[in-house]
Amino acid sequence: MDPRVREHAEIIVEHSTDIEPGDDVVIDAHPVAEDLVVALHEAVADAGATALAVQERFGKRFRRAYLRSHDGEFTERDFPDHVLALYEAMDVYVGVRSADNATETSDVPPETIRAYDQLTQPLLEERLDKTWCLTQYPSAAFAQLAEMSTEAYEDFVWDAVNRDWGAQRDHQERMVEVLDPASEVRIRSGETTDVTMRLDGMATINDYGEANLPGGEVFTAPVVDSVAGEVLFDKPVYQQGREITDVRLVFEAGEVVEHEAAKNEAVLTEILNTDEGARRLGELGIGMNRSIDRFTYNMLFDEKMGDTVHMAVGRAYDECVGEGNERNDSAVHVDMIVDMSEDSTIEVDGEVVQRDGTFRFEDGFEA
């Protein structure tokens, strides 16, 4: 086994989830991630906890088979009560993303996926209510998606995961100190993006490899009805096994009132039609992990890139929503990225805090 796999497992157990003796841990992983699953079982046992491996979310062939064979009319009788019971009983959830085919569900009708997401929203709520970590195991399919050799992709993943997370936390804390007390943020990029949102009473979270591994962002939730303006997400996003490109959203009073995409617009439409909350923003995130320096079609990494911001339509994370503020609720949470490396600014309460991807506390910032 590659020693980097065991280091990855140790970071998950000791840093990301802080597993304690007696914890019941569910490890949800695609079969190609077997080495990491084995290493996690070793690390979980060393911590005095118990582990159970499942393939509930990441074995895409069986998910495709089920959804394509279903008539798409999901009712209460279709809800997987046994899966909910497992999630209710666990203390820690570790999701390991990987695949042998990154586009396995591309021929499942988008409306079927939307209906299933609506049906199973309580599973999402239960997972997020526990200690959890979502990470990545490098596979040939994701290497191909990133247009990299398998070996180069392995190096890329483990360089981003196996690092000094204390130093990353300290770097990002400077941006938390800017955003946390802020009232308004304005994001501009070229002629295609100019959007404002209010953050009054919302909390800014420093993501340094805990719930997401790799970490490398600070994120918050906008006041639900405050988002106004236009955004062009100029980096592609993979959803439902399909590539969506050049997503353009127009917001009024917090809601998407216009949308379009150059490719797979129908998939975007189905996402936005999932429920009322899917037409509102649940997250604003700012990428700060300088070790992630290339786009790989994998949002777990791409949203952490320096020189980017991302916004997610759908569910807001509970920890971002201050007391007395409304939390945007949805069965989906779909991140999309804006490249901020050129002709771009982030303004906080009227002051430029990032220009062309460089933060005001970094060398090279021009006031």
N, C-alpha and C positions, 0 to 999 in steps of 0.2 A: 504494500500500500504506500502511495506517495505520502511522505511525512507531512506535507502541507494539508492533507485531508484531516489528519489527527489534530493539527493545530487549529484548523477550521472548527472542528467539533468542540475542542476545548474552549475556544472563544464563545461559541454559542452557549455552552453550559455554564461557564464561569463568568462571562461578561454580559452577554445579551439577555439571558434569562435568569441568571443567578439561581440555578436549581438547587433545592435544599433536600436534606434527607427526608424521605417519606413522600416526596412529590410523585404524582402520577403524570407521566409525560407521554403525549401522543406525538409521534413523528410521522408526518404525512409527506410521502416522497414518491417520485417517479422511480420505476425499477432501475433506470440507468444510474441512479444515485446511490447504488447499493453500498459502495465503499464508505460514503459519508454516513449512511444509516448504521453501518457496522461500527464505525468510529464513535458515533453518537451513543450507541448502546454501551460501549466501553466507558465513555465519559460520564454518562448518566449513572451507571453502576458505581463508578468511583465516587460520585456525589451522594450515594446512598439512596437514590431514587429508583423508580421502576419505569420501563419504557415499553411502549407498544407501537409497532410500525403498521401504518395503513397506507392505502393508495386512494384516498377519498377524492382528492382534488386534482392530483397531478398525473393520473394514469389516463391520458387523454383518449386512447382507443376505446376503452369501455365507456367513457363519458359520451363519446361520439355515437357509439352503438346504441346506447340507451336513448339519447335525444333524437336520433334519426328514426328509431323504431317507435317512438311515442307519437301520439297524434297531435301533440303540442297543446292540448287543452288540459292544463294541470289543475287539479282540484285538491282539496284538503286530504283526500285519501292517498295522494301521491307523495305527501310530505314524509321524508325519512326520519321518523320518530326515533329509530334506533341510533342514527348518527347523532341526533340531538342529545340523546341520553349519554352517549360516549363523551361528547363535548362538555356536558354538564358535570360529568364525573371527573374530568381531567383537571390538573392544576396548571399544566404548561402545554402549549401547542407550538411545535416546530414544523413549519412548512418549508419543504425543500423543492424549489422549482428546478425542473430539468425536463428534457424531452428527447425522444428519438425522431420526432417530427413536429416542428414548431407550428405547423399549419394543419394539424390533424383535424380540428373542428371547422375547417374552412367551408365544408359543404353542409353544415348544419344550418337550417334557416335562422337568420338573426332573430326573428320573432319568437322562435322556440327557445333560444337561449335567454331572451329577455323574460319570457314567461317563467322559465325555470329559476332565473335569478330572483324574480319576485317571490316565487314559492319558497325558496330556501333562504330568504333574508334572515330568519331567526337563527340559522346556523352561523351566518356572518356575525350577528350580534353576540352570540354566545362565545365564539372564538375571540372576538375583540375584547370581551369582558374578562378574559383570562390573561395570564402572562403569556406572551406569544413572541415568536421570531419568524420572519420570512427571509429565506436566504436562497442562494443559487449554487447548484453543482454544475461544473462545466461539462458539456456534452458536445458531441460532434454536430448535432442539430443546431444548437445555439452558436457554435463556432461558425457554421455555414451561414447562419443568419447575419452574423457580424462580419462576414467576408474575411475570416481569419482561419489559419490552420488550427487544428485541434490543440496542438502544443502551445501555440501562441495564445489561444483563448484561455487555456488553463493558467498560463502565466498572468494574463490580464485579470482573471477572476481572483486568483489567490493574492496577487499584489494589492488588489482593492480591498480584500477581506482581512487578510492576516497583517495587521498594521498596528501602530501605536494609537489606540483610540482615545487615550487621555490627551495627547497632543492635538488630535483632531477636534476634540471637545473644546479645548481652550481657544483654538482658532475660530470656531463657530460661535463661541459665546459672545464675541465682540459684535456679531450681527444680531444676536438675541437682544443684547443691550440696546440696540438701535430700534428694533421692531417692537419689543414688548410694551413700551409705553406709548407707542405711536397711535395717532388717530386716523391718518389717511396715507395710503400708498398709491403712487402713480407709476405705471410701467409703460415705457414708450420704446418702440423699436422700429426704426425706419419710418415709412409712410403707412405701415400696415397694422401697427399695434399702438393703441393709446387707450388705456383702461385705468380706472380708478376704483378703489374700494376702501371701505372704512374697517378699522380694526379695534374700535373702542371696546374695551373690556375683554378682548380675546387674548389668549395666552400664546406665546411663541415657544415652540419646542425645539430643543437642541438634539438632533438625531445623530448620535455618534456610535452607531453600530449596535443598538439595542433591539428595538422591534424590527427594524430593517437591517440586514447585514449583507452587503456593506451599508454603512450609514454615510453621512456626508451632506446633510442639508439642514436648514432651519425651516420650520413650517408653522403655519397658523391657519386660522379659518376667518374668512371675511364675515362681517355682519351681513346677514342673509340678503336683505333687500338693498344693499348699498352698491353693488357692482354695476358700473356703467361704462360703456365704451365698446371698443372693437379690439379683437385679438386674432392675429394670424399665428397659428401654431405651425411653425415652419419645419419642425422635425416630425417624421412619420411616427405613427403609433400602431402597434399590433393589438387588435382586439378580435376575439372570436375566431382566431386563426387567419385573420385578414389584415392587410396593410391599409391604413387610412392615411391619406396625405393631404397636406395644406388645408387643415381644418380652419375654418373662419367662423367665429362666433361673435354675435352682436348682443350686448346686454343692455337692458333697460330695467331699472328698479330691481336689479339682482337676477332677472330672468333672461334666459336666451330667447330672443325674439326673432333672430335670423340665424341660419346656419347653412354651411355648404362645405364640401370637401372635393378635392380634385379626383380622388379615387375612393371607391366604396362609401359614397355618401349615404347609401341606404343603411349601412351598418351604423354610421353615426346617428342617423335618424332614429333607429331602433333603440340605441343607447339613451338618447334624450327623451324618448317616449316611455322609458321604463316606469317612471312614476314622476310625481310633481317635483321631487327633490333633484331629479336627474337633470333638470333644466337650470339649476342654480349651482354656484361654486361652493364646494365644501373645503377646498384647500388652496392656499397660496404657499408655494415652496421655493426656496432659493438654493440652487446647487452650489456646494462649497468644497467638494472633494477633488483636489487638484491631481490626485493619482488616477482619476477616471478622465482620460483625455481624448476619448474618441467615442463616437456614437455607434451603438451595437444593436439597435432594435430591441433592447431589453430595458424596460422602464425601471427595473430595480437598480440598474446602474446609470442609465441615461439621465434620470432626473437628478442625480447627485453631481453631474458634471459642473465644474466651474464654468462661468460664462453662460449660465442658463437660469431661467426661471421655469417653473411648471405650475399649472393650475389644474385642479381636478373638479370635474362636474360630479355631483353626487354627494355621498355621505361625508360629513365632517367628523373628525375624530373628537371624542368626548373631551380629551385632555386639553384641547385648544379652546373650548367654549367656556367663557367665563360665566360666573353665576349671574343669573338674570337674563342671559342672552339666549336666543333661539339657536338650536342646533339643526343644521340642515340634515334631513334624514332621507335616505334612499337605499335601494338594494344594490346600487352600483357605486363605484369610486373609480373614475377613469382619469388618469393623469395625462396631460399633454404639455409639450415643451416649446418654449420660445428661445431661440438663439439670441443671446444678449452680447455677443462678442464685438459687434460693430454697430455704430450709429444708434446706440441704445443707452437708456438711463433708468435707474430706479430712484424715485424721489420719495422721501419719507417726510411728511408734514412740510412739504415745500423745499426740502434740502436734498440735493443729489448725494446719494450714498454709494452708488455704483455707476461708473461710466465705462461703456464698452467692455464690460466684464470684470473690471478692476474695482475692488472695494476701496473705500476711502481710507481704510486702515492698512492697505497693502501698498508696497512700493509701486510707483508708476501711476498712481491716481492723479488725475488732473482735475482741479477744482473747477 
